Amino acid sequence: MTEPDATALVECRHLSFGYGARPILEDISFTIPRGKVTALMGASGGGKTTMLRLIGGQVRAQKGELLFDGADVGKLDKAGLYAVRRRMGMLFQFGALFTDLSVFDNVAFPLREHSHLPESMIRDIVLMKLDAVGLRGARDLMPSEVSGGMARRVALARAIALDPDLILYDEPFSGLDPISLGTAARLIRQLNDTLGITSVVVSHEIPETFHMVDQVVVLANGRIAAMGTPEEVRQSEDPLVRQFVNGLPDGPVRFHYPGPTVAEDFGGGLA
């Protein structure tokens, strides 16, 4: 067996996974370097969110390995899996805040669940995490009283509450106005560098994502279509990558869903 890469926090080795008879990822191999921000990109249905589930152990590889800090996530028992997840933070697509808990209690939730710290220390940690995302003053508000961009920042404060080694971001920019989007992108980069963590970002926002990440992995048709720095991916000659990066309406990903020809559907009516 090949030794784990000491420079990588996450390694994907010849991994294959599918739902039922439908393959999603086939023989995928790449690494996520420690201390860096990696983007997982590609057209919808390409397996990006599935990859986050594989990293978190929600689903297990059918072939190959998914290593987190040298441990094969797919082979961990329940205790081992919980220990690994304790070292991960997750920012869900629309925040997924607990609607009946205040901003303060949302951020305090993982600390109360996974530590035995006294409330006085939890208070200080929560306020520090909220201050890091600019929302210490919003501690007593309810999720219904904050904007979408603020809710995403509260969720980010919750994701870093346990000082994780890895943060997974699932579409962190969805539905945000340009100001909130720019703020979220800056925070992801800033927190990654300040806290010395590793980040994986699933996103379709090309300009903001390319501006803040160190590495881009483009998934398409179950495989890696391109991988490298943002500039290297931007210069890719692969037709699918070029279509995705430039937002072209037609190309390898067709505008029309496969089906019968027009003549077959309308027959003699077009003669």
GIVENMO-V96101 format. One line per field, one symbol per residue. phi: phi as a letter, one per 20 degrees, with the letter a starting at -180 (. if undefined). A space follows every 10 residues. Layout:
phi->???
This chain:
phi->.ffgffedec cddlecbbdm eefdccleca cdffmddddd cqfgneoffg fffffemfcc gebnccedln efgfdfegff ffffffecdc dfgdnlfffe dfggffffgf fffdbdffgf fggfffffff ffdmcffege fegfddffff gffffffffe gelfecdddd lfdfmefgff fffffffgff fgffemdccc debdefgfff fdeeccddeb lnceeabqfg ffffefefgf fffffemffc rgeffefgaf fgfffdlffe f
